[in-house]
Amino acid sequence: MTAPVKPFAVPVTVLLTLCALFWAGNAISGQLAVGHVRPFQLVLMRWILVAGVLWAIYGRQVRSYWPVIKPRFWSLVLLSFIGFTAFNTLFYIASVSTTAVNVGILQGAMPGLVLIGTVLAYRTRVTAVQIAGVALTMIGVVLIATRGNPASLLHEAVNHGDALMLVACTLYAAYTVALRNRPDMPGAVFFTLLAVFAALTSLPPAIGEALLVEDYTAPTLRGWLIVLYIAIFPSCLSQLFFLRGVDVIGPGRAGVFINLVPVFASFLAIVLLGEVFAWYHGAALVLVLAGVWLAQRPALS
């Protein structure tokens, strides 16, 4: 008797690498979207598309988990707002006043922020090597934020877009840490629930933008194509892949793969946008990657 054929399973490392690639594409999309679709429009439409498709597939399962969802309803709304609505809104606003290379490299700070979050939330033990890794990562972030001149912090403000991107990264790190205690339900079902919440919480800012902005316009054709890409890849597939990674190897180790975002984003920005890769970008990239590598010695839970 022949043994049954096991279904093909994609290794979680491949899923998390693709997740980082799609998120890097999001950094490029943020630059391409400027002038073609407004930030609040983009956030609302991406989550409406994702929530609509996923609800058609998993809506019945979401309803079946209502007894699990109900006691934590408002905390899950907050989680969705922090990780999806607020993060993405700040991300696209930041894209207006900084470069895709900067956005990508600043996202490399997330694993260090996740490590800090796991220490604060779960009292995870850290070693001197891990602390050194976080320090290296943050030095790289400062190098990017000051355009290679840290002394400028004494007399100049940090670029507005870079500052917003750092806030966005902090919010997503908090979301990642909180995933450790998410309800006991399949990742796709959980993501469907959060996508619905994200669509709902994205609506008030989008309405406010439409009412208050004098030269408010609808997205162009290019804007709609960007929305479609973002809805399919960074919004849907990346989130599902990331949830799977957290389930299998934990938030700390899954967060390591975010360090691939600056690598992919830098490459895509140079090739697709023609952005200049300055010496401080290279130095910051090395510091961020080395710092994240050190921060994961030993593996996190």
Contacts in CASP RR format, 6 or more apart in sequence:
PFRMAT RR
TARGET T0000
AUTHOR 0000-0000-0000
METHOD contacts of the structure
MODEL  1
MTAPVKPFAVPVTVLLTLCALFWAGNAISGQLAVGHVRPFQLVLMRWILV
AGVLWAIYGRQVRSYWPVIKPRFWSLVLLSFIGFTAFNTLFYIASVSTTA
VNVGILQGAMPGLVLIGTVLAYRTRVTAVQIAGVALTMIGVVLIATRGNP
ASLLHEAVNHGDALMLVACTLYAAYTVALRNRPDMPGAVFFTLLAVFAAL
TSLPPAIGEALLVEDYTAPTLRGWLIVLYIAIFPSCLSQLFFLRGVDVIG
PGRAGVFINLVPVFASFLAIVLLGEVFAWYHGAALVLVLAGVWLAQRPAL
S
12 244 0 8 1.000
12 245 0 8 1.000
12 248 0 8 1.000
12 249 0 8 1.000
13 257 0 8 1.000
15 241 0 8 1.000
15 244 0 8 1.000
15 245 0 8 1.000
16 241 0 8 1.000
16 242 0 8 1.000
16 245 0 8 1.000
16 254 0 8 1.000
16 255 0 8 1.000
16 257 0 8 1.000
17 257 0 8 1.000
17 260 0 8 1.000
18 237 0 8 1.000
18 238 0 8 1.000
18 241 0 8 1.000
19 237 0 8 1.000
19 238 0 8 1.000
19 241 0 8 1.000
19 242 0 8 1.000
19 257 0 8 1.000
20 257 0 8 1.000
20 258 0 8 1.000
20 259 0 8 1.000
20 260 0 8 1.000
20 261 0 8 1.000
20 264 0 8 1.000
21 260 0 8 1.000
21 264 0 8 1.000
22 233 0 8 1.000
22 234 0 8 1.000
22 237 0 8 1.000
22 238 0 8 1.000
23 107 0 8 1.000
23 234 0 8 1.000
23 238 0 8 1.000
23 258 0 8 1.000
23 261 0 8 1.000
23 264 0 8 1.000
24 104 0 8 1.000
24 260 0 8 1.000
24 261 0 8 1.000
24 262 0 8 1.000
24 263 0 8 1.000
24 264 0 8 1.000
24 265 0 8 1.000
24 267 0 8 1.000
24 268 0 8 1.000
25 233 0 8 1.000
25 234 0 8 1.000
25 264 0 8 1.000
25 265 0 8 1.000
25 268 0 8 1.000
26 91 0 8 1.000
26 230 0 8 1.000
26 233 0 8 1.000
26 234 0 8 1.000
26 238 0 8 1.000
27 95 0 8 1.000
27 100 0 8 1.000
27 103 0 8 1.000
27 104 0 8 1.000
27 107 0 8 1.000
27 261 0 8 1.000
27 265 0 8 1.000
27 268 0 8 1.000
27 269 0 8 1.000
28 100 0 8 1.000
28 265 0 8 1.000
28 268 0 8 1.000
28 269 0 8 1.000
28 272 0 8 1.000
28 273 0 8 1.000
29 226 0 8 1.000
29 229 0 8 1.000
29 230 0 8 1.000
29 234 0 8 1.000
30 42 0 8 1.000
30 91 0 8 1.000
30 92 0 8 1.000
30 95 0 8 1.000
30 100 0 8 1.000
30 103 0 8 1.000
30 226 0 8 1.000
31 95 0 8 1.000
31 99 0 8 1.000
31 100 0 8 1.000
31 269 0 8 1.000
31 273 0 8 1.000
32 222 0 8 1.000
32 226 0 8 1.000
32 273 0 8 1.000
33 39 0 8 1.000
33 42 0 8 1.000
33 92 0 8 1.000
33 95 0 8 1.000
33 223 0 8 1.000
33 226 0 8 1.000
34 95 0 8 1.000
34 96 0 8 1.000
35 220 0 8 1.000
36 219 0 8 1.000
36 220 0 8 1.000
36 222 0 8 1.000
36 223 0 8 1.000
36 226 0 8 1.000
37 45 0 8 1.000
37 219 0 8 1.000
37 220 0 8 1.000
37 223 0 8 1.000
37 224 0 8 1.000
37 226 0 8 1.000
37 227 0 8 1.000
38 209 0 8 1.000
38 213 0 8 1.000
38 216 0 8 1.000
38 219 0 8 1.000
39 89 0 8 1.000
39 92 0 8 1.000
39 93 0 8 1.000
39 95 0 8 1.000
39 96 0 8 1.000
39 209 0 8 1.000
40 89 0 8 1.000
40 202 0 8 1.000
40 205 0 8 1.000
40 206 0 8 1.000
40 208 0 8 1.000
40 209 0 8 1.000
41 206 0 8 1.000
41 209 0 8 1.000
41 219 0 8 1.000
42 88 0 8 1.000
42 92 0 8 1.000
42 219 0 8 1.000
42 226 0 8 1.000
42 227 0 8 1.000
42 230 0 8 1.000
43 85 0 8 1.000
43 88 0 8 1.000
43 89 0 8 1.000
43 92 0 8 1.000
43 202 0 8 1.000
43 205 0 8 1.000
43 206 0 8 1.000
44 199 0 8 1.000
44 202 0 8 1.000
44 203 0 8 1.000
44 205 0 8 1.000
44 206 0 8 1.000
45 219 0 8 1.000
45 227 0 8 1.000
45 231 0 8 1.000
46 88 0 8 1.000
46 227 0 8 1.000
46 230 0 8 1.000
46 231 0 8 1.000
46 235 0 8 1.000
47 84 0 8 1.000
47 85 0 8 1.000
47 195 0 8 1.000
47 198 0 8 1.000
47 199 0 8 1.000
47 202 0 8 1.000
47 235 0 8 1.000
48 199 0 8 1.000
48 202 0 8 1.000
49 227 0 8 1.000
49 228 0 8 1.000
49 231 0 8 1.000
49 235 0 8 1.000
50 195 0 8 1.000
50 198 0 8 1.000
50 199 0 8 1.000
50 231 0 8 1.000
50 235 0 8 1.000
50 236 0 8 1.000
51 192 0 8 1.000
51 195 0 8 1.000
51 196 0 8 1.000
51 198 0 8 1.000
51 199 0 8 1.000
52 195 0 8 1.000
52 199 0 8 1.000
53 236 0 8 1.000
54 188 0 8 1.000
54 191 0 8 1.000
54 192 0 8 1.000
54 195 0 8 1.000
54 236 0 8 1.000
55 62 0 8 1.000
55 192 0 8 1.000
55 195 0 8 1.000
55 196 0 8 1.000
57 188 0 8 1.000
57 192 0 8 1.000
58 188 0 8 1.000
58 189 0 8 1.000
58 192 0 8 1.000
59 189 0 8 1.000
59 192 0 8 1.000
61 186 0 8 1.000
61 189 0 8 1.000
61 192 0 8 1.000
62 69 0 8 1.000
62 189 0 8 1.000
62 192 0 8 1.000
62 193 0 8 1.000
62 196 0 8 1.000
65 183 0 8 1.000
65 185 0 8 1.000
65 189 0 8 1.000
65 193 0 8 1.000
68 183 0 8 1.000
68 184 0 8 1.000
68 185 0 8 1.000
69 76 0 8 1.000
69 183 0 8 1.000
69 193 0 8 1.000
72 183 0 8 1.000
76 183 0 8 1.000
76 193 0 8 1.000
76 194 0 8 1.000
76 197 0 8 1.000
77 197 0 8 1.000
77 201 0 8 1.000
79 175 0 8 1.000
79 178 0 8 1.000
79 182 0 8 1.000
79 194 0 8 1.000
80 193 0 8 1.000
80 194 0 8 1.000
80 195 0 8 1.000
80 197 0 8 1.000
80 198 0 8 1.000
80 201 0 8 1.000
81 197 0 8 1.000
81 198 0 8 1.000
81 201 0 8 1.000
82 171 0 8 1.000
82 172 0 8 1.000
82 174 0 8 1.000
82 175 0 8 1.000
82 178 0 8 1.000
83 171 0 8 1.000
83 172 0 8 1.000
83 174 0 8 1.000
83 175 0 8 1.000
84 175 0 8 1.000
84 194 0 8 1.000
84 195 0 8 1.000
84 197 0 8 1.000
84 198 0 8 1.000
84 201 0 8 1.000
85 198 0 8 1.000
85 201 0 8 1.000
85 202 0 8 1.000
85 205 0 8 1.000
86 168 0 8 1.000
86 171 0 8 1.000
87 168 0 8 1.000
87 171 0 8 1.000
87 172 0 8 1.000
87 175 0 8 1.000
88 168 0 8 1.000
89 202 0 8 1.000
89 205 0 8 1.000
90 164 0 8 1.000
90 165 0 8 1.000
90 167 0 8 1.000
90 168 0 8 1.000
90 171 0 8 1.000
91 103 0 8 1.000
91 165 0 8 1.000
91 168 0 8 1.000
93 161 0 8 1.000
93 164 0 8 1.000
94 103 0 8 1.000
94 160 0 8 1.000
94 161 0 8 1.000
94 162 0 8 1.000
94 164 0 8 1.000
94 165 0 8 1.000
94 168 0 8 1.000
95 103 0 8 1.000
95 161 0 8 1.000
96 161 0 8 1.000
97 159 0 8 1.000
97 160 0 8 1.000
97 161 0 8 1.000
97 164 0 8 1.000
98 159 0 8 1.000
98 160 0 8 1.000
98 161 0 8 1.000
98 162 0 8 1.000
98 165 0 8 1.000
99 269 0 8 1.000
99 275 0 8 1.000
100 265 0 8 1.000
100 268 0 8 1.000
100 269 0 8 1.000
100 273 0 8 1.000
100 275 0 8 1.000
101 265 0 8 1.000
101 266 0 8 1.000
101 269 0 8 1.000
101 270 0 8 1.000
101 275 0 8 1.000
101 277 0 8 1.000
101 281 0 8 1.000
102 144 0 8 1.000
102 159 0 8 1.000
102 161 0 8 1.000
102 162 0 8 1.000
102 165 0 8 1.000
102 281 0 8 1.000
103 165 0 8 1.000
103 265 0 8 1.000
104 261 0 8 1.000
104 262 0 8 1.000
104 265 0 8 1.000
104 266 0 8 1.000
104 269 0 8 1.000
105 140 0 8 1.000
105 141 0 8 1.000
105 144 0 8 1.000
105 262 0 8 1.000
105 265 0 8 1.000
105 266 0 8 1.000
105 281 0 8 1.000
105 284 0 8 1.000
105 285 0 8 1.000
105 288 0 8 1.000
106 141 0 8 1.000
106 144 0 8 1.000
106 145 0 8 1.000
106 162 0 8 1.000
106 165 0 8 1.000
106 166 0 8 1.000
106 169 0 8 1.000
106 262 0 8 1.000
107 165 0 8 1.000
107 169 0 8 1.000
107 258 0 8 1.000
107 261 0 8 1.000
107 262 0 8 1.000
107 265 0 8 1.000
108 137 0 8 1.000
108 141 0 8 1.000
108 169 0 8 1.000
108 258 0 8 1.000
108 259 0 8 1.000
108 261 0 8 1.000
108 262 0 8 1.000
108 288 0 8 1.000
108 292 0 8 1.000
109 137 0 8 1.000
109 138 0 8 1.000
109 141 0 8 1.000
109 166 0 8 1.000
109 169 0 8 1.000
109 288 0 8 1.000
110 169 0 8 1.000
110 172 0 8 1.000
110 173 0 8 1.000
110 176 0 8 1.000
110 255 0 8 1.000
110 258 0 8 1.000
110 261 0 8 1.000
111 137 0 8 1.000
111 252 0 8 1.000
111 255 0 8 1.000
111 256 0 8 1.000
111 258 0 8 1.000
111 259 0 8 1.000
111 292 0 8 1.000
111 295 0 8 1.000
111 296 0 8 1.000
112 133 0 8 1.000
112 134 0 8 1.000
112 137 0 8 1.000
112 138 0 8 1.000
112 173 0 8 1.000
112 291 0 8 1.000
112 292 0 8 1.000
112 295 0 8 1.000
113 169 0 8 1.000
113 170 0 8 1.000
113 173 0 8 1.000
114 173 0 8 1.000
114 176 0 8 1.000
114 177 0 8 1.000
114 251 0 8 1.000
114 252 0 8 1.000
114 255 0 8 1.000
115 124 0 8 1.000
115 126 0 8 1.000
115 130 0 8 1.000
115 134 0 8 1.000
115 252 0 8 1.000
115 295 0 8 1.000
115 300 0 8 1.000
116 134 0 8 1.000
116 173 0 8 1.000
117 173 0 8 1.000
117 174 0 8 1.000
117 177 0 8 1.000
118 124 0 8 1.000
118 177 0 8 1.000
118 180 0 8 1.000
118 251 0 8 1.000
118 252 0 8 1.000
118 300 0 8 1.000
118 301 0 8 1.000
119 126 0 8 1.000
121 177 0 8 1.000
121 178 0 8 1.000
121 180 0 8 1.000
122 177 0 8 1.000
122 180 0 8 1.000
122 301 0 8 1.000
124 300 0 8 1.000
124 301 0 8 1.000
127 297 0 8 1.000
127 298 0 8 1.000
129 294 0 8 1.000
129 297 0 8 1.000
130 294 0 8 1.000
130 295 0 8 1.000
130 296 0 8 1.000
130 297 0 8 1.000
132 291 0 8 1.000
132 294 0 8 1.000
133 290 0 8 1.000
133 291 0 8 1.000
133 292 0 8 1.000
133 293 0 8 1.000
133 294 0 8 1.000
133 295 0 8 1.000
134 291 0 8 1.000
134 295 0 8 1.000
135 291 0 8 1.000
136 287 0 8 1.000
136 288 0 8 1.000
136 290 0 8 1.000
136 291 0 8 1.000
136 294 0 8 1.000
137 287 0 8 1.000
137 288 0 8 1.000
137 291 0 8 1.000
137 292 0 8 1.000
137 295 0 8 1.000
139 287 0 8 1.000
140 283 0 8 1.000
140 284 0 8 1.000
140 287 0 8 1.000
140 288 0 8 1.000
141 166 0 8 1.000
141 284 0 8 1.000
141 288 0 8 1.000
142 150 0 8 1.000
142 153 0 8 1.000
143 150 0 8 1.000
143 280 0 8 1.000
143 283 0 8 1.000
143 284 0 8 1.000
143 287 0 8 1.000
144 162 0 8 1.000
144 280 0 8 1.000
144 281 0 8 1.000
144 284 0 8 1.000
145 158 0 8 1.000
145 159 0 8 1.000
145 162 0 8 1.000
145 163 0 8 1.000
145 166 0 8 1.000
146 152 0 8 1.000
146 153 0 8 1.000
146 156 0 8 1.000
146 158 0 8 1.000
147 159 0 8 1.000
147 278 0 8 1.000
147 280 0 8 1.000
148 278 0 8 1.000
148 279 0 8 1.000
148 280 0 8 1.000
148 283 0 8 1.000
148 284 0 8 1.000
157 163 0 8 1.000
176 246 0 8 1.000
176 251 0 8 1.000
176 252 0 8 1.000
176 254 0 8 1.000
176 255 0 8 1.000
177 251 0 8 1.000
179 243 0 8 1.000
179 246 0 8 1.000
179 251 0 8 1.000
180 246 0 8 1.000
180 250 0 8 1.000
180 251 0 8 1.000
182 190 0 8 1.000
183 190 0 8 1.000
187 240 0 8 1.000
187 243 0 8 1.000
187 244 0 8 1.000
187 247 0 8 1.000
188 240 0 8 1.000
188 243 0 8 1.000
190 243 0 8 1.000
191 239 0 8 1.000
191 240 0 8 1.000
191 243 0 8 1.000
195 235 0 8 1.000
195 236 0 8 1.000
195 239 0 8 1.000
209 216 0 8 1.000
210 216 0 8 1.000
219 227 0 8 1.000
242 254 0 8 1.000
245 254 0 8 1.000
246 254 0 8 1.000
248 254 0 8 1.000
250 300 0 8 1.000
250 301 0 8 1.000
251 300 0 8 1.000
252 296 0 8 1.000
252 300 0 8 1.000
252 301 0 8 1.000
253 296 0 8 1.000
253 299 0 8 1.000
253 300 0 8 1.000
256 292 0 8 1.000
256 296 0 8 1.000
259 288 0 8 1.000
259 289 0 8 1.000
259 292 0 8 1.000
259 293 0 8 1.000
262 285 0 8 1.000
262 288 0 8 1.000
262 289 0 8 1.000
263 285 0 8 1.000
263 289 0 8 1.000
266 277 0 8 1.000
266 281 0 8 1.000
266 285 0 8 1.000
269 275 0 8 1.000
270 277 0 8 1.000
END
